[in-house]
Amino acid sequence: MSNTSLNVLVTGAGGGMCRGINARLAAAGHTIICVDMNLELSEKAAMAVRNAGGKAAAFAADVADEAAVEQLRADVEATVGPVQALVNAAGILDRKYLADSTAESFRKALDVNLVGPFLLIKAFAPAMVDAGWGRIVNIASIAGTTGYPYPSYAASKAGLANMTRSLLEDFWGTGITINSICPGVVDTPMVIQEVRDQVRRRVPTQSIIDPEEIGALTAFLLTEDARNINGADLLIDGGATQLFSLVNNHAD
Ligand SMILES: NC(=O)c1ccc[n+]([C@@H]2O[C@H](COP(=O)([O-])OP(=O)(O)OC[C@H]3O[C@@H](n4cnc5c(N)ncnc54)[C@H](O)[C@@H]3O)[C@@H](O)[C@H]2O)c1
């Protein structure tokens, strides 16, 4: 399979991180199938790709809705063609501690952040298996590898990284690789000012991650050079989770 001109379906395509993911994938020559909650968000993302000279199509679907995902598969395959790569980036962060969480709010995070990628993989992997080649990239989070104050988000992302590894069995010998990317603090609307203010003291590189850095890593995972990167949870966090330090010499 050639490295160029893949049909890449990106969920959460209208979000902040996907600005960088869409841009880098389009610059690599791929067609971006932008999927978000509503067509306005997806169209805006697709338009940004086209305005930069890339190829894109727009579709709306709630990733947590099984019927909507199945309809999405049918619509995409009928109008764009088979999907060779899937990037699961749609996600929600519910800033609730245990006391404020309900079973409903907890389930909602799991539905979007974990069941969503599961449904997308169920829907789009069979065509990759038939083609004997495919790429799946799940956007997890450092919140899933360390403890994190908002348990529904952390549990959903830990589950996503583990599901990524667990699916290696299903994709054994199929030509599909599946990986997750584990970002730290990325410059998107999801990140509140309080967190941005902590970056200098908490992240060894002292920098917030540009969405294009996540895009560059995603684009690499779609290449033949990355064919033996499989089942990894690729950390891109400026070193934030790699040092436990009780000294604090880094305040402004
Ligand atoms: N920003 C960060 O620092 C950071 C760090 C680690 C991981 N992440 C993860 O990266 C991904 C992208 O985050 P972002 O920062 O761009 O956030 P964002 O809020 O800007 O984008 C998320 C996008 O997902 C879409 N979405 C939400 N629920 C959906 C659903 N049910 N169906 C379809 N689309 C849905 C939203 O409409 C939005 O466009 C998320 O999975 C997030 O958890 C973000």
The ligand as an SDF file (V2000), in Angstrom:
LIG
                    3D

 44 48  0  0  0  0  0  0  0  0999 V2000
   -6.0900   19.2590   24.7280 N   0  0  0  0  0  0  0  0  0  0  0  0
   -5.3280   18.4600   25.4610 C   0  0  0  0  0  0  0  0  0  0  0  0
   -4.4570   18.9290   26.2120 O   0  0  0  0  0  0  0  0  0  0  0  0
   -5.4740   16.9690   25.3670 C   0  0  0  0  0  0  0  0  0  0  0  0
   -4.5350   16.1720   26.0240 C   0  0  0  0  0  0  0  0  0  0  0  0
   -4.6180   14.7960   25.9230 C   0  0  0  0  0  0  0  0  0  0  0  0
   -5.6340   14.2190   25.1930 C   0  0  0  0  0  0  0  0  0  0  0  0
   -6.5560   15.0020   24.5770 N   0  0  0  0  0  0  0  0  0  0  0  0
   -7.5960   14.3380   23.7710 C   0  0  0  0  0  0  0  0  0  0  0  0
   -7.4580   14.7910   22.4420 O   0  0  0  0  0  0  0  0  0  0  0  0
   -8.7230   14.7080   21.7780 C   0  0  0  0  0  0  0  0  0  0  0  0
   -9.0300   16.0520   21.1330 C   0  0  0  0  0  0  0  0  0  0  0  0
   -9.1680   17.0110   22.1840 O   0  0  0  0  0  0  0  0  0  0  0  0
   -9.1720   18.5830   21.9320 P   0  0  0  0  0  0  0  0  0  0  0  0
   -8.2690   19.1630   22.9280 O   0  0  0  0  0  0  0  0  0  0  0  0
   -9.0220   18.8800   20.5020 O   0  0  0  0  0  0  0  0  0  0  0  0
  -10.6540   18.9120   22.4280 O   0  0  0  0  0  0  0  0  0  0  0  0
  -11.7870   19.7340   21.6980 P   0  0  0  0  0  0  0  0  0  0  0  0
  -12.8890   19.8380   22.7100 O   0  0  0  0  0  0  0  0  0  0  0  0
  -11.2600   20.9700   21.0850 O   0  0  0  0  0  0  0  0  0  0  0  0
  -12.2450   18.7350   20.5280 O   0  0  0  0  0  0  0  0  0  0  0  0
  -12.9970   17.5840   20.7550 C   0  0  0  0  0  0  0  0  0  0  0  0
  -13.9140   17.4090   19.5530 C   0  0  0  0  0  0  0  0  0  0  0  0
  -14.6470   16.1960   19.7210 O   0  0  0  0  0  0  0  0  0  0  0  0
  -15.9810   16.4460   19.3190 C   0  0  0  0  0  0  0  0  0  0  0  0
  -16.8880   15.5160   19.9920 N   0  0  0  0  0  0  0  0  0  0  0  0
  -17.1830   15.4610   21.3110 C   0  0  0  0  0  0  0  0  0  0  0  0
  -18.0860   14.5040   21.5460 N   0  0  0  0  0  0  0  0  0  0  0  0
  -18.3420   13.9190   20.3470 C   0  0  0  0  0  0  0  0  0  0  0  0
  -19.1990   12.8700   19.9380 C   0  0  0  0  0  0  0  0  0  0  0  0
  -19.9750   12.2190   20.8130 N   0  0  0  0  0  0  0  0  0  0  0  0
  -19.2230   12.5360   18.6240 N   0  0  0  0  0  0  0  0  0  0  0  0
  -18.4460   13.1940   17.7210 C   0  0  0  0  0  0  0  0  0  0  0  0
  -17.6260   14.2080   18.0540 N   0  0  0  0  0  0  0  0  0  0  0  0
  -17.5850   14.5650   19.3530 C   0  0  0  0  0  0  0  0  0  0  0  0
  -16.2540   17.8830   19.7520 C   0  0  0  0  0  0  0  0  0  0  0  0
  -17.3830   18.4320   19.0610 O   0  0  0  0  0  0  0  0  0  0  0  0
  -14.9420   18.5510   19.4230 C   0  0  0  0  0  0  0  0  0  0  0  0
  -14.9270   19.0740   18.1050 O   0  0  0  0  0  0  0  0  0  0  0  0
   -9.7250   14.2930   22.8500 C   0  0  0  0  0  0  0  0  0  0  0  0
   -9.9510   12.9030   22.7720 O   0  0  0  0  0  0  0  0  0  0  0  0
   -9.0240   14.6370   24.1480 C   0  0  0  0  0  0  0  0  0  0  0  0
   -9.4760   13.8570   25.2290 O   0  0  0  0  0  0  0  0  0  0  0  0
   -6.5160   16.3640   24.6340 C   0  0  0  0  0  0  0  0  0  0  0  0
  1  2  1  0
  2  3  2  0
  2  4  1  0
  4  5  1  0
  4 44  2  0
  5  6  2  0
  6  7  1  0
  7  8  2  0
  8  9  1  0
  8 44  1  0
  9 10  1  0
  9 42  1  0
 10 11  1  0
 11 12  1  0
 11 40  1  0
 12 13  1  0
 13 14  1  0
 14 15  2  0
 14 16  1  0
 14 17  1  0
 17 18  1  0
 18 19  2  0
 18 20  1  0
 18 21  1  0
 21 22  1  0
 22 23  1  0
 23 24  1  0
 23 38  1  0
 24 25  1  0
 25 26  1  0
 25 36  1  0
 26 27  1  0
 26 35  1  0
 27 28  2  0
 28 29  1  0
 29 30  1  0
 29 35  2  0
 30 31  1  0
 30 32  2  0
 32 33  1  0
 33 34  2  0
 34 35  1  0
 36 37  1  0
 36 38  1  0
 38 39  1  0
 40 41  1  0
 40 42  1  0
 42 43  1  0
M  CHG  2   8   1  16  -1
M  END
$$$$
